[in-house]
Amino acid sequence: MLASFVKVLFTTYTLILLAKVIGSWFPQGRDHSIMRFLNFLTDPYLNIFRKIIPPIGGMIDLSPLIGFLVLQFAETIILRYI
């Protein structure tokens, strides 16, 4: 039961992160309230990776990719030991 709950948490955050990434492709939506909310939820997590690897050329941000990989790794490790 705990494993199912943890899986739902990781899946939910992964989907939130994916929505933020897709939403960032549309410049007109950056000031939309939904995007501000998604940024509020994801930026603290992504800023950890932005400090390590800043955006390439000021435009290409790899932090979501690294964030996805770390989330998947953490989920695998945590679920293995529950």
PyMOL commands that place a pseudoatom at each C-alpha (Angstrom):
pseudoatom trace, name=CA, resn=MET, resi=1, chain=A, elem=C, hetatm=0, pos=[0.000, 0.000, 0.000]
pseudoatom trace, name=CA, resn=LEU, resi=2, chain=A, elem=C, hetatm=0, pos=[2.814, 2.416, 0.861]
pseudoatom trace, name=CA, resn=ALA, resi=3, chain=A, elem=C, hetatm=0, pos=[4.574, 1.524, -2.388]
pseudoatom trace, name=CA, resn=SER, resi=4, chain=A, elem=C, hetatm=0, pos=[1.437, 2.396, -4.374]
pseudoatom trace, name=CA, resn=PHE, resi=5, chain=A, elem=C, hetatm=0, pos=[1.159, 5.762, -2.624]
pseudoatom trace, name=CA, resn=VAL, resi=6, chain=A, elem=C, hetatm=0, pos=[4.814, 6.580, -3.286]
pseudoatom trace, name=CA, resn=LYS, resi=7, chain=A, elem=C, hetatm=0, pos=[4.413, 5.587, -6.939]
pseudoatom trace, name=CA, resn=VAL, resi=8, chain=A, elem=C, hetatm=0, pos=[1.391, 7.894, -7.261]
pseudoatom trace, name=CA, resn=LEU, resi=9, chain=A, elem=C, hetatm=0, pos=[3.380, 10.773, -5.743]
pseudoatom trace, name=CA, resn=PHE, resi=10, chain=A, elem=C, hetatm=0, pos=[6.282, 10.293, -8.147]
pseudoatom trace, name=CA, resn=THR, resi=11, chain=A, elem=C, hetatm=0, pos=[3.959, 9.906, -11.133]
pseudoatom trace, name=CA, resn=THR, resi=12, chain=A, elem=C, hetatm=0, pos=[2.005, 13.026, -10.188]
pseudoatom trace, name=CA, resn=TYR, resi=13, chain=A, elem=C, hetatm=0, pos=[5.140, 15.146, -9.833]
pseudoatom trace, name=CA, resn=THR, resi=14, chain=A, elem=C, hetatm=0, pos=[6.525, 13.766, -13.099]
pseudoatom trace, name=CA, resn=LEU, resi=15, chain=A, elem=C, hetatm=0, pos=[3.312, 14.793, -14.881]
pseudoatom trace, name=CA, resn=ILE, resi=16, chain=A, elem=C, hetatm=0, pos=[3.458, 18.251, -13.291]
pseudoatom trace, name=CA, resn=LEU, resi=17, chain=A, elem=C, hetatm=0, pos=[7.047, 18.598, -14.482]
pseudoatom trace, name=CA, resn=LEU, resi=18, chain=A, elem=C, hetatm=0, pos=[6.062, 17.440, -17.970]
pseudoatom trace, name=CA, resn=ALA, resi=19, chain=A, elem=C, hetatm=0, pos=[3.199, 19.965, -18.088]
pseudoatom trace, name=CA, resn=LYS, resi=20, chain=A, elem=C, hetatm=0, pos=[5.626, 22.731, -17.110]
pseudoatom trace, name=CA, resn=VAL, resi=21, chain=A, elem=C, hetatm=0, pos=[8.066, 21.715, -19.855]
pseudoatom trace, name=CA, resn=ILE, resi=22, chain=A, elem=C, hetatm=0, pos=[5.361, 21.597, -22.531]
pseudoatom trace, name=CA, resn=GLY, resi=23, chain=A, elem=C, hetatm=0, pos=[3.867, 24.867, -21.306]
pseudoatom trace, name=CA, resn=SER, resi=24, chain=A, elem=C, hetatm=0, pos=[7.256, 26.569, -21.547]
pseudoatom trace, name=CA, resn=TRP, resi=25, chain=A, elem=C, hetatm=0, pos=[7.250, 25.983, -25.312]
pseudoatom trace, name=CA, resn=PHE, resi=26, chain=A, elem=C, hetatm=0, pos=[4.406, 28.501, -25.681]
pseudoatom trace, name=CA, resn=PRO, resi=27, chain=A, elem=C, hetatm=0, pos=[5.695, 32.008, -24.936]
pseudoatom trace, name=CA, resn=GLN, resi=28, chain=A, elem=C, hetatm=0, pos=[2.208, 33.533, -24.749]
pseudoatom trace, name=CA, resn=GLY, resi=29, chain=A, elem=C, hetatm=0, pos=[1.316, 31.219, -21.869]
pseudoatom trace, name=CA, resn=ARG, resi=30, chain=A, elem=C, hetatm=0, pos=[4.250, 32.027, -19.584]
pseudoatom trace, name=CA, resn=ASP, resi=31, chain=A, elem=C, hetatm=0, pos=[2.265, 34.600, -17.615]
pseudoatom trace, name=CA, resn=HIS, resi=32, chain=A, elem=C, hetatm=0, pos=[-0.842, 32.442, -17.389]
pseudoatom trace, name=CA, resn=SER, resi=33, chain=A, elem=C, hetatm=0, pos=[-1.935, 31.533, -13.860]
pseudoatom trace, name=CA, resn=ILE, resi=34, chain=A, elem=C, hetatm=0, pos=[-1.565, 27.806, -14.563]
pseudoatom trace, name=CA, resn=MET, resi=35, chain=A, elem=C, hetatm=0, pos=[2.044, 28.274, -15.684]
pseudoatom trace, name=CA, resn=ARG, resi=36, chain=A, elem=C, hetatm=0, pos=[2.793, 30.410, -12.630]
pseudoatom trace, name=CA, resn=PHE, resi=37, chain=A, elem=C, hetatm=0, pos=[1.407, 27.607, -10.461]
pseudoatom trace, name=CA, resn=LEU, resi=38, chain=A, elem=C, hetatm=0, pos=[3.445, 24.955, -12.311]
pseudoatom trace, name=CA, resn=ASN, resi=39, chain=A, elem=C, hetatm=0, pos=[6.556, 27.119, -11.930]
pseudoatom trace, name=CA, resn=PHE, resi=40, chain=A, elem=C, hetatm=0, pos=[5.809, 27.465, -8.218]
pseudoatom trace, name=CA, resn=LEU, resi=41, chain=A, elem=C, hetatm=0, pos=[5.685, 23.668, -7.901]
pseudoatom trace, name=CA, resn=THR, resi=42, chain=A, elem=C, hetatm=0, pos=[8.687, 22.807, -10.069]
pseudoatom trace, name=CA, resn=ASP, resi=43, chain=A, elem=C, hetatm=0, pos=[11.201, 25.662, -9.905]
pseudoatom trace, name=CA, resn=PRO, resi=44, chain=A, elem=C, hetatm=0, pos=[12.546, 24.877, -6.410]
pseudoatom trace, name=CA, resn=TYR, resi=45, chain=A, elem=C, hetatm=0, pos=[13.362, 21.341, -7.597]
pseudoatom trace, name=CA, resn=LEU, resi=46, chain=A, elem=C, hetatm=0, pos=[14.747, 22.415, -10.977]
pseudoatom trace, name=CA, resn=ASN, resi=47, chain=A, elem=C, hetatm=0, pos=[16.835, 25.227, -9.481]
pseudoatom trace, name=CA, resn=ILE, resi=48, chain=A, elem=C, hetatm=0, pos=[18.973, 22.576, -7.776]
pseudoatom trace, name=CA, resn=PHE, resi=49, chain=A, elem=C, hetatm=0, pos=[20.060, 21.358, -11.212]
pseudoatom trace, name=CA, resn=ARG, resi=50, chain=A, elem=C, hetatm=0, pos=[20.259, 24.851, -12.744]
pseudoatom trace, name=CA, resn=LYS, resi=51, chain=A, elem=C, hetatm=0, pos=[22.947, 25.717, -10.186]
pseudoatom trace, name=CA, resn=ILE, resi=52, chain=A, elem=C, hetatm=0, pos=[24.996, 22.733, -11.350]
pseudoatom trace, name=CA, resn=ILE, resi=53, chain=A, elem=C, hetatm=0, pos=[24.347, 23.052, -15.097]
pseudoatom trace, name=CA, resn=PRO, resi=54, chain=A, elem=C, hetatm=0, pos=[23.220, 26.521, -16.163]
pseudoatom trace, name=CA, resn=PRO, resi=55, chain=A, elem=C, hetatm=0, pos=[21.179, 26.905, -19.370]
pseudoatom trace, name=CA, resn=ILE, resi=56, chain=A, elem=C, hetatm=0, pos=[23.326, 26.376, -22.460]
pseudoatom trace, name=CA, resn=GLY, resi=57, chain=A, elem=C, hetatm=0, pos=[23.699, 29.590, -24.413]
pseudoatom trace, name=CA, resn=GLY, resi=58, chain=A, elem=C, hetatm=0, pos=[21.201, 31.128, -22.019]
pseudoatom trace, name=CA, resn=MET, resi=59, chain=A, elem=C, hetatm=0, pos=[18.371, 29.374, -23.851]
pseudoatom trace, name=CA, resn=ILE, resi=60, chain=A, elem=C, hetatm=0, pos=[18.594, 25.579, -23.607]
pseudoatom trace, name=CA, resn=ASP, resi=61, chain=A, elem=C, hetatm=0, pos=[17.697, 24.483, -20.088]
pseudoatom trace, name=CA, resn=LEU, resi=62, chain=A, elem=C, hetatm=0, pos=[18.674, 20.886, -19.349]
pseudoatom trace, name=CA, resn=SER, resi=63, chain=A, elem=C, hetatm=0, pos=[17.407, 20.971, -15.768]
pseudoatom trace, name=CA, resn=PRO, resi=64, chain=A, elem=C, hetatm=0, pos=[14.038, 19.327, -16.619]
pseudoatom trace, name=CA, resn=LEU, resi=65, chain=A, elem=C, hetatm=0, pos=[15.823, 16.432, -18.334]
pseudoatom trace, name=CA, resn=ILE, resi=66, chain=A, elem=C, hetatm=0, pos=[18.123, 15.940, -15.362]
pseudoatom trace, name=CA, resn=GLY, resi=67, chain=A, elem=C, hetatm=0, pos=[15.141, 16.364, -13.049]
pseudoatom trace, name=CA, resn=PHE, resi=68, chain=A, elem=C, hetatm=0, pos=[13.244, 13.593, -14.848]
pseudoatom trace, name=CA, resn=LEU, resi=69, chain=A, elem=C, hetatm=0, pos=[16.245, 11.267, -14.635]
pseudoatom trace, name=CA, resn=VAL, resi=70, chain=A, elem=C, hetatm=0, pos=[16.786, 11.931, -10.932]
pseudoatom trace, name=CA, resn=LEU, resi=71, chain=A, elem=C, hetatm=0, pos=[13.077, 11.424, -10.208]
pseudoatom trace, name=CA, resn=GLN, resi=72, chain=A, elem=C, hetatm=0, pos=[13.088, 8.087, -12.006]
pseudoatom trace, name=CA, resn=PHE, resi=73, chain=A, elem=C, hetatm=0, pos=[16.248, 6.986, -10.226]
pseudoatom trace, name=CA, resn=ALA, resi=74, chain=A, elem=C, hetatm=0, pos=[14.898, 8.048, -6.816]
pseudoatom trace, name=CA, resn=GLU, resi=75, chain=A, elem=C, hetatm=0, pos=[11.585, 6.302, -7.465]
pseudoatom trace, name=CA, resn=THR, resi=76, chain=A, elem=C, hetatm=0, pos=[13.351, 3.075, -8.412]
pseudoatom trace, name=CA, resn=ILE, resi=77, chain=A, elem=C, hetatm=0, pos=[15.587, 3.145, -5.341]
pseudoatom trace, name=CA, resn=ILE, resi=78, chain=A, elem=C, hetatm=0, pos=[12.795, 4.053, -2.915]
pseudoatom trace, name=CA, resn=LEU, resi=79, chain=A, elem=C, hetatm=0, pos=[10.353, 1.481, -4.286]
pseudoatom trace, name=CA, resn=ARG, resi=80, chain=A, elem=C, hetatm=0, pos=[13.003, -1.219, -4.141]
pseudoatom trace, name=CA, resn=TYR, resi=81, chain=A, elem=C, hetatm=0, pos=[13.385, -0.763, -0.383]
pseudoatom trace, name=CA, resn=ILE, resi=82, chain=A, elem=C, hetatm=0, pos=[9.740, -0.333, 0.596]
for i in range(1, 82): cmd.bond("trace and resi %d" % i, "trace and resi %d" % (i + 1))
show_as sticks, trace
zoom trace
